[in-house]
């Protein structure tokens, strides 16, 4: 006996198309994953020290995009040659897996602040780990997306309670603490992902607001590197990363380091320009 379908042939085709679309969507969702961002243990990192304590020092505070182990490479791992080592120490205190919140919450910022002296320089760059949820879904790293005094109370697995502040609030804390000690501070926006178009638009805006309110220097590294990526094109940019879209290799790290140098050279009245090496002279300044 032949059983005729009650669904017209046209509907069968439509149903098949919907099923195919669903399968493709699921496959795409499984393919587009966030890169692993483990919280690096400090005991496994070499702590950079000032080569000559009598000289001023340039401290860098950030996440794994500024400091990573091979085959990944952070931009701050490549920036020392752009400074004259006879005039200034370059000290990279970035560490993987941190946000503007956790770098402070773990007591790491207090340690770095304790090492710095009047006349030193500081660059703070966070964002990659600030964008996630503020609770366990984001490994308790996310920050609120504002520059205000709004807070959220989080219950942690150990039973403690944490008051989470805004991205802008944490940036302001770095600024206030550094200024109180006579340290010149620069805020830098995050280095862009492999898919760089309009990357970190919200956090770049928040950083800009904080910089304007506090009258500190801002380098839009996202935009500077993004312009370089525009020139290079997608195929070349793909070769600059060690993972799917977040962490650069050595070549990519050098491009980001040169973006930071271009930004430093474009800052008006910033004393850090006085400590650049001859190698930095080859890089064109990017205006504020």
Secondary structure, 3 states (H helix, E strand, C coil): CCCCCCCCHHHHHHHHHHHHHHHHHHHHHHHCCCCCCCCCCHHHCCCCCCCCCCCEEEEEECCCCCCCCCCCCCHHHHCHHHECCCCEEEEECCCCCCCHHHHHHCCHHHHHHHHCCCCCEEEEECCCCCCCCCCHHHCCCCCECCCCCCCEEEECCCCCEEEECEHHHHHHHHHHHHHHCCCEEEEECCCCCCCCCCCCHHHHHHHHHHHHHHCCEEECHHHHHHHHHHHHCHHHHHCCECCCCCCECHHHHHHHHHHHHHHHHCCCCCHHHHHECCHHHHCCCCCC
